[in-house]
Amino acid sequence: MPSPLNIRDIGADRKAALEREAKATGGSIADVVRAWIDEGIARAQAEREREAWIASAQQGLSEEASRLERDGPSLARFRRF
């Protein structure tokens, strides 16, 4: 059985909003907060992975641009008529 989530100093407005959300979803406040934390962590990890992929792709594009500038296009030599 999950233990209650202890959150200090989040303010009365946030506590009230959490209580309303818990009632609306039929779960406990702790369950709502855990779900939001899990979603936030997953979103942050996905964003970091996306940014790493973009950085890698940009590096690859930069290398390809340098090769094209140095050697020119290479597709024509592979064409067969």
C-alpha positions as CSV (number, residue, x, y, z in Angstrom):
1,M,0.0,0.0,0.0
2,P,1.5,3.4,-1.0
3,S,2.3,5.7,1.8
4,P,0.9,9.3,1.9
5,L,2.9,11.9,0.1
6,N,4.3,14.6,2.5
7,I,4.4,18.0,0.8
8,R,5.3,21.0,2.8
9,D,4.9,24.6,2.1
10,I,3.0,24.4,-1.2
11,G,0.4,26.9,-0.1
12,A,-3.3,26.7,0.5
13,D,-4.3,27.3,-3.1
14,R,-2.3,24.5,-4.4
15,K,-3.5,22.1,-1.7
16,A,-7.1,23.0,-2.5
17,A,-6.4,22.5,-6.3
18,L,-4.9,19.1,-5.5
19,E,-7.9,18.1,-3.4
20,R,-10.3,19.1,-6.2
21,E,-8.2,17.2,-8.8
22,A,-8.1,14.1,-6.5
23,K,-11.9,14.2,-6.1
24,A,-12.4,14.7,-9.8
25,T,-10.2,11.7,-10.7
26,G,-11.4,9.5,-7.8
27,G,-7.9,9.0,-6.5
28,S,-5.9,10.3,-3.6
29,I,-3.9,13.5,-3.6
30,A,-0.7,11.4,-3.3
31,D,-1.7,9.4,-6.4
32,V,-2.4,12.6,-8.4
33,V,0.9,14.1,-7.4
34,R,2.8,10.9,-8.1
35,A,1.2,10.6,-11.6
36,W,2.1,14.3,-12.3
37,I,5.7,13.8,-11.1
38,D,6.0,10.6,-13.3
39,E,4.6,12.5,-16.3
40,G,7.0,15.4,-15.7
41,I,10.0,13.2,-15.4
42,A,9.1,11.2,-18.6
43,R,8.5,14.5,-20.5
44,A,11.9,15.9,-19.3
45,Q,13.7,12.7,-20.3
46,A,12.0,12.7,-23.7
47,E,12.9,16.3,-24.3
48,R,16.6,15.7,-23.3
49,E,16.7,12.7,-25.7
50,R,15.1,14.8,-28.5
51,E,17.6,17.6,-27.9
52,A,20.5,15.1,-28.1
53,W,19.1,13.6,-31.3
54,I,18.8,17.1,-32.8
55,A,22.4,18.0,-31.8
56,S,23.6,14.7,-33.3
57,A,21.7,15.3,-36.5
58,Q,23.0,18.9,-36.8
59,Q,26.6,17.6,-36.4
60,G,25.9,15.1,-39.2
61,L,24.4,17.7,-41.4
62,S,27.4,20.0,-40.8
63,E,29.8,17.1,-41.7
64,E,27.8,16.4,-44.9
65,A,27.8,20.1,-45.9
66,S,31.6,20.1,-45.4
67,R,32.0,17.0,-47.5
68,L,29.8,18.4,-50.3
69,E,31.7,21.6,-50.3
70,R,35.0,19.7,-50.5
71,D,34.1,16.9,-52.9
72,G,30.9,18.1,-54.6
73,P,27.9,15.9,-55.2
74,S,28.6,12.2,-55.6
75,L,25.2,10.9,-56.8
76,A,26.0,11.3,-60.5
77,R,28.8,8.8,-60.5
78,F,26.4,6.0,-59.3
79,R,23.9,6.6,-62.0
80,R,23.6,4.0,-64.8
81,F,22.1,4.8,-68.1
